[in-house]
Amino acid sequence: MLSLSSPDHLGFQGWRWHSLSILYELACLKNSSYFYANKCYNCFRRCSSSDSICFQQCKKTCHRDSQIVHKALHHIWDWNWKTFVLVEEKLFFPWLRSLQVKSAYEGILSELEKERQRVVDVSSNKQQQSHSSPQHSFFSRWQDKFANIVFQPWFLWKDRSKQRESSSTASVATCKTWKADTEQQYQELFKTYRLVTLLHDLCDQYFDHERKWLLPKISALVPVREQKKFNNRVLRFLGYATCRLQLVVLDESLKCRHPEEWRQFRSQVPKPVRLLIPYWKRRHYKQMHRHMCILGP
């Protein structure tokens, strides 16, 4: 890996810090999704075949953890990554192509665009496969309800011993249904873990190529004044709401993973804005970050 220290004469850092924040969040989610998947698996494995309370609690826990993981993935991929791609497509790469030294970048940009598109394609294909996988829980619940409706009068015609036997059989059948539902949730959690691992590896390679191929040329060929003007364009393009959350994510990810980068980031953020970051973090990010990074990156 290339050193994360800033190249000399680099007038904007946000694009580079943005890539570090994506890697940090993906690394966090990779660890936490594996943790939640194992937690779900261990939960339903310890339940006895007729312990309906145990299976019911496991199903509820696995469902809650699954929601946490998918919400975090939505934040990382559908917001953080897509914001990064949007800035590259609409501003960053067109800006480099508009410079007088664009011939120095054209081949590099074309290769990076192809690599980035491969990341997008892999993500889309994997997510489509995940959404198209069979979901048994809905049908299992309705089969269970239908069975109770149809066969409930039959129990009234049996003596008490047979009622107890039938009740026990029904309880075991219900537990089997809940176990199947919980196993399905475990499989979905583990699929998400594998997807996040793949996305982290692909992004790590892509960002490494960007830093290695682009930053030295930018620092050598583009005046610092032009770089700072471009940085201001990006801030105007993103708007207040996106910039606010982006500052929060950068502050948290750099502080946790890259302390030197974090100190440089803090030095470039105006003091009034720095004072607001803890408030924005509590309102918009803290809870999700706690669940997403339960084990750290």
C-alpha positions, -999 to +999 in steps of 0.1 A: +000+000+000+011+035-007+018+057+023-013+077+034+008+108+040-002+137+018+018+144-014+036+177-014+017+207-029-017+189-027-043+216-022-073+194-015-077+164+008-114+158+009-115+134-020-087+113-004-102+114+030-136+104+015-120+072+002-105+064+036-139+069+053-155+043+029-128+018+037-131+024+074-169+018+073-167-013+051-140-027+075-163-021+105-193-036+088-173-066+076-164-074+112-198-066+127-218-086+100-196-117+108-203-111+145-240-108+140-242-139+117-223-160+143-245-147+170-276-157+151-262-192+143-252-198+179-286-187+192-308-211+173-283-240+177-286-239+214-325-242+214-340-276+221-364-289+194-395-280+215-384-247+231-407-223+214-397-194+236-360-198+227-367-200+190-390-170+192-364-149+210-337-160+185-359-151+155-365-116+170-328-111+177-317-122+143-342-100+126-331-070+146-294-076+138-302-082+101-320-048+100-289-032+116-266-047+091-287-038+060-292-002+073-255+002+077-248-013+042-274+011+027-256+040+044-221+030+032-229+019-003-260+038-013-248+071+003-211+072+011-198+053-019-224+067-044-216+103-032-179+095-039-187+082-074-210+111-082-182+136-074-158+117-095-181+114-125-196+149-124-167+170-111-133+154-104-126+135-136-141+162-159-120+188-141-088+168-147-098+164-184-104+201-187-068+211-176-041+220-202-022+189-191-051+165-196-030+143-219-011+133-187-044+119-172-064+105-200-051+070-200-051+068-162-087+081-160-100+057-186-084+027-167-098+040-134-133+044-149-132+008-161-121-004-127-147+016-109-174+003-132-164-032-124-169-025-087-203-011-094-212-041-116-201-066-090-221-048-063-252-047-084-250-084-094-244-095-058-272-074-044-296-087-071-287-123-062-293-116-026-328-100-032-338-129-056-329-156-031-360-175-018-376-161+013-394-189+032-404-170+063-435-154+048-449-186+034-439-206+065-459-182+087-490-185+065-487-223+063-485-224+101-516-201+104-535-221+078-528-253+096-540-239+129-572-226+113-580-259+095-570-284+122-581-265+153-617-279+154-602-314+150-585-311+184-619-305+201-629-340+192-600-357+209-596-367+245-573-348+268-543-371+263-545-368+226-550-330+229-517-329+249-500-351+224-513-329+195-503-298+213-468-311+218-466-321+181-479-286+171-453-270+193-425-290+177-438-281+143-439-244+152-404-246+165-392-262+132-408-233+113-391-207+135-358-226+133-361-226+095-369-188+095-339-181+118-316-202+097-327-182+067-319-150+085-284-164+094-278-173+057-288-137+047-265-122+073-236-144+061-242-135+025-241-098+035-208-105+053-193-120+021-206-091+000-191-065+023-158-084+024-157-084-014-166-047-017-140-038+008-113-056-011-124-041-045-125-006-031-092-009-013-076-019-046-094+009-066-085+036-040-049+024-039-046+028-077-061+062-075-037+074-049-007+058-067-016+070-102-033+104-097-021+122-066+016+125-076+006+140-110-019+164-095+006+177-069+032+181-096+012+195-125-018+214-110-012+247-091-024+246-055-046+276-062-065+256-089-068+227-065-084+248-038-108+264-063-119+229-073-123+219-036-148+248-032-167+236-062-172+202-046-185+218-014-211+238-033-220+208-054-227+186-024-249+210-005-254+216+032-270+183+043-245+161+025-215+181+036-227+180+072-230+142+073-198+139+053-179+160+079-192+137+107-182+105+089-147+119+081-142+131+116-151+097+131-133+075+106-101+095+105-100+098+143-105+060+147-082+048+120-057+076+109-049+100+138-024+120+118-049+125+090-075+134+116-054+162+130-048+176+096-086+174+089-094+192+121-069+220+112-087+226+079-122+227+093-133+262+105-137+264+142-175+272+142-180+241+121-158+220+143-179+229+173-210+216+156-196+182+146-202+165+180-239+177+179-244+165+143-227+132+152-251+126+181-281+134+160-273+117+127-246+091+131-237+079+166-263+052+170-257+036+136-219+039+140-221+021+174-239-009+158-219-008+126-185-007+144-194-029+173-160-047+170-141-018+153-124-019+119 
